[in-house]
Amino acid sequence: MAVDVKSLVKEILDGGYVMSLATADDDGVWASDVIFVHDDDFNIYWMSNVNVRHSKALAQNPQAAGTITLSGRGENSRGIQFAGAAEKVESIGAGLLVRYFLKRGIPLPKEGEMTEGESWYVIKPKKIDVIDEKLFGYGKQKIEL
């Protein structure tokens, strides 16, 4: 049975809540958990304060990696690992904005109400490894974007 790996990636992105984001700066590598949303091209967006370590690291070095995992005790582990370039963006589309705040369970801010120091970021993966123990055992399926 052939598996549509891109559809599986979309299912994982749709089902995920937190992304572990890995960055590197002069002090070494660093991982941070952020709440995310994604678009149809697998670009992943999150909001962070510009003064936190991972945001400062991205200003120096846009190369980043991340993981999103859907698993629980006794369940089929599913997730993705990815790498690509990340950057600060001025805004995200209205649909993504609404999905982000619904996911967080907080009211959508009024225009101009963004918390001071908060900015949007996006990572555009160049490759994604898909993990699904039920479908692939301990192997991975890869897609290049």
LOGUMAR-358809 format. One record per residue: x, y, z of N, C-alpha, C in turn. Coordinates in steps of 0.02 Angstrom, whole numbers, plus 50000, padded with zeros to 5 digits. Layout:
XYZXYZXYZ...
! end
This chain:
500424994150000500005000050000500445006250000500355010549951500755016649947500465021849995500905025350028500705030450076500825037250045500335041650049500415048550026500755052450083501415053150077501815055950131501635063250143501495067050091501305074050101500655074750139500175070350127499545070350165499675068650238500135064050250500315062150318500635068150354501075071850320501375077950349500825082850368500355083850323499805088550337499405086350398499265079850404498905077250463499285078650527499935077750526500345079050585500355086450602500435090650551500415097850563499735100050590499205097350562498535099150585498415096850657498695091050675498575088250741499045090750794499585094150774500075096450822499905103050855500205104250911500095110350949500755114050962501265110250981501915113250998502455110550952502875115150930503465113450891504085114650934504545109850934505195110950965505645113850911505885119850922506285123650874507005123650897507465121650852508175121650867508525127150828508915131150863509305136550833510015136150858510455140250829511155140450850511385147650853511765149250905512055155950912512785155150936513095160650955513795160450977513905156151039513375155051078513425150851138513265143451124513095141751062512965134851044512245133851021512025127651024511355125951001510855126951058510215128051038509695129451087509035126851060508625124051103507965121651083507425125351124506885127051091506325130651122505675127751096505175127451139504515125251118504085131351102503755131251044503325136751024502675133850995502135137551004501495135650975501495138150903501255134050857501325135550786500675134750748500665137550688500175136150636500555135250571500235132550521500575131250457500125133250399500455134150341500075135450280500075129150236499775129550177499715123750133500375121650101500885126050105501545124450077502015121750130501755119950189502135117150245502585122350279502485128750265502845134050302502525134350372502935135150423502705134850492502835141650525502315144450557502325151150586502235150850662502565155350698502475156050769502615163250789502385165050849502495171750875502975171050934503485175350936503965175350991504185182451005504435183451065504725189851083505405190451048505555196251022506175197250985506795196851030506695197251096507265197251142507425190451172507055185251155507215178551181507775175551140508105170651169508715167951138508595165351067508055161551055507975158650988507835164150936507495169450955507375174950907508025178550891508425179850942509075183050930509525178550887509505172050900509915167350861509715167450788509065167750774508835167850704509035174250668509105179750706509345185950675510065185350652510455181050686511155179950668511245174350617510835169050625510915163050584510215160250569509975160850508509295158750492509195151250488509725147350490509655140050487509355137450552508825133550545508475130850603508205123950586508015120450638507705113850630507155113250682506725108350673506185107550721505895100550719505485099250770505105093050774504405094650797503935090750773503245090850796503065083550806502845081750866502715074850882501995074050907501665068950880501005066850904501085059950933501095059450997501165052851028500935053151100500815047451126500645046751196500805039751217500775038551280500935031951307500485026651274500805021551246500435016151216500135017651148500265023551121499985025351056500525024851002500305025050940500755025250883501115031950882501775031850886502155038150882502165040550811501975046850802501975050050737502275056950745502645059050695502915065750698503325067450637503585073550638504015075750584504635079050614505175078550577505795082150590505935086150527506165092350534506265096450474506825101450486507085103950430507615109050432507495113850375507705120150386507625125150334507845131950360507665137050323507835143850342507235147050377507365150750430506845154150467506975161650464506445165450469506515172750468505935176150504506055182150524505535186450553505125189150495504455189250504504015191950452503575197350483503355201950442502945207550466502255205250491501965200550455501295198250474501175191450443500615188450463500395182250431499685183550405499455179350361498785180350334498245179950387497675182950372497125183250420496895176350442496855171650394496645164950411497115161550460497775162350448498265159450494498235162850562498125169350562498085173050625497505170550668496935169650637496355167150674496485160050700496765155750657496925148850679497415148850737497905153250736498405153550790498075155250856497665160450857497355162450920496815157550943496465154350897495995149050915496375143150947496935141350917497345135950944497575137451015497755143651027497985145751094497405146651143496795147251116496215148051160496175154951191496435159951156496415166851181496095171351129495815176951150495475181351102495955184251050495695184950991496065188150936496185195450954496815197750950496935204750968496635209550916496465215350938496235220550892496845223150854496735226150797497285228850757497735233350799498385232250794498875236250831498965234250903498635228650925498665226550994499205221351008499625219850961500145214850973500555217051034500735212151074501145213651133501805216551111502035221651145502665224851128503225219751128503625219951077504185215251071504015208651038503375207351026503175201050994503205201850918503455196750885503485196650812503305189750786503125189550723502985183250689503615180650656503685174150655504245170750623503965165150580504355163150530504175157550487504795153450474504715146950472505235142450447504955139250384505375139350332505185136350269505615130050261505335124250279505735118150276505965116550205506585114150201506865111850138506795104250133506775100950191506665093750193506275092050256505875086850251505475084450307505545076850311505705074350370505705067150383505065065550422504715060350401504085058450432504185051950470503955051950532503995046150575503285043750589503155037450576502515034350593502665027050607502705025250671502905018450689502445013150660501795014550657501325009750630501445008450556501585013750518501675013050446502385011150426502895013950461503585013250439504045009850489503775007650546504205004850598504675010250623505305008650630505795013550653506125017350595505895016150534506145019750476505795026450469506025030350421505725036850407505595037350332505115041550316504995043450247505215050750240505505052450184505775059250175505435062650117505335069250125505125073150067505585079250063505755081050003506145087049989505665092249963505735098349986505285103649963505665108749921
! end
